[in-house]
């Protein structure tokens, strides 16, 4: 399973969280922190594999290409990978 989310500690994520609080959530949408997702993975029998993040410069100030970095907590865009436990 690959899960993509916006990290709410980064500038982009913080702006989107503020926007989502001001707007009604669409049906089926959710706003979660990566740590919350890791807890959900455990509850449903998924094993966390790895995380990557990008968007370290807040748009529209992106001036150079960014390579993804391992982990989460700094980037504005996060991808988490998990596998179903056997």
C-alpha positions in Angstrom: 0.0 0.0 0.0 1.3 3.4 -0.8 -0.3 6.4 0.9 0.4 10.0 -0.1 -0.4 12.9 2.2 0.6 16.5 2.8 2.9 17.0 5.9 1.2 19.6 8.1 4.4 20.7 9.8 5.9 22.2 6.6 4.7 25.5 5.2 2.7 24.0 2.5 1.0 21.5 4.8 0.3 24.2 7.5 -1.4 26.3 4.8 -3.5 23.4 3.6 -4.5 22.5 7.1 -5.6 26.1 7.8 -7.5 26.1 4.5 -9.2 22.7 5.2 -10.3 24.0 8.7 -11.9 27.0 7.0 -13.7 24.9 4.3 -16.1 22.0 4.8 -14.4 18.7 4.2 -15.7 16.8 1.2 -17.2 13.4 1.9 -14.5 10.8 2.3 -11.6 13.3 2.8 -9.4 13.2 5.9 -6.5 15.1 7.3 -4.0 13.0 9.3 -0.4 13.3 10.4 2.1 10.7 9.4 2.3 9.4 13.0 -1.4 8.9 13.1 -1.3 6.9 9.8 1.5 4.7 11.3 -0.9 3.9 14.2 -3.6 3.1 11.7 -1.2 0.8 9.8 -0.6 -1.2 13.0 -4.3 -1.5 13.8 -5.1 -2.9 10.3 -2.2 -5.3 10.2 0.1 -3.3 7.9 3.8 -3.0 8.5 5.4 0.4 7.8 8.3 0.1 5.2 9.5 3.5 4.4 8.6 7.2 3.9 9.8 9.8 1.5 9.1 13.6 1.5 9.6 16.6 -0.8 8.4 20.2 -1.1 10.8 21.8 1.3 10.3 25.2 -0.3 6.8 26.6 0.0 5.1 27.2 -3.3 5.2 29.6 -5.2 8.8 30.0 -3.9 10.1 26.8 -5.4 13.2 27.9 -7.2 15.1 24.7 -7.8 14.4 21.0 -8.3 14.1 19.0 -5.1 15.0 15.4 -4.7 12.9 13.4 -2.3 14.4 12.6 1.1 13.7 9.6 3.3 11.5 10.2 6.3 8.8 12.6 7.2 8.2 15.7 9.3 9.9 18.3 7.2 8.5 18.2 3.7 5.1 19.4 2.5 4.4 16.2 0.6 4.8 12.8 2.1 4.5 9.2 0.7 4.3 6.3 3.2 4.8 2.7 2.1 3.4 -0.3 4.0 3.0 -4.0 3.4 0.3 -6.3 4.7 1.7 -8.6 7.4 1.6 -12.2 6.5 
